[in-house]
Amino acid sequence: EAFTEGGGIDARTFDPLVYLGGIREYWSLGERVADAYKDGSKLFDK
């Protein structure tokens, strides 16, 4: 299913297609690697 028991979206059920214009290729996405807000904000805390 695409939804969790709590009603959220389970991103692992999707296999999005991503176009990389610079190299003119299509790629699928892999696993989650980081929390964008939490980990990205560390760059600006310095």
C-alpha positions as CSV (number, residue, x, y, z in Angstrom):
1,E,0.0,0.0,0.0
2,A,1.0,3.6,-0.6
3,F,-0.1,4.7,2.9
4,T,1.0,4.0,6.4
5,E,-1.3,3.0,9.2
6,G,-1.2,6.6,10.4
7,G,-2.4,7.9,7.0
8,G,1.0,9.2,5.8
9,I,2.5,8.4,2.5
10,D,5.0,5.5,2.4
11,A,7.6,6.8,0.0
12,R,9.2,3.4,-0.3
13,T,6.2,2.1,-2.4
14,F,6.9,4.6,-5.2
15,D,9.7,4.3,-7.9
16,P,9.8,7.8,-9.4
17,L,11.6,8.4,-12.7
18,V,14.0,11.3,-12.6
19,Y,15.4,13.0,-15.8
20,L,19.0,14.3,-15.5
21,G,19.1,16.9,-18.3
22,G,22.8,17.5,-18.2
23,I,23.7,13.9,-19.0
24,R,20.4,13.2,-20.8
25,E,19.5,10.0,-18.8
26,Y,16.6,8.8,-16.7
27,W,17.3,7.4,-13.2
28,S,15.2,5.9,-10.5
29,L,15.7,7.1,-6.9
30,G,17.2,4.9,-4.2
31,E,16.7,4.9,-0.4
32,R,16.3,7.9,1.8
33,V,19.8,9.1,3.0
34,A,19.0,12.0,5.3
35,D,16.4,14.3,6.8
36,A,16.5,17.4,4.5
37,Y,15.6,20.0,7.1
38,K,17.4,18.6,10.1
39,D,20.6,17.7,8.4
40,G,20.6,20.7,6.0
41,S,20.0,23.2,8.8
42,K,23.3,22.1,10.4
43,L,25.1,23.8,7.6
44,F,23.8,27.2,8.6
45,D,24.2,26.8,12.4
46,K,27.9,27.5,12.2
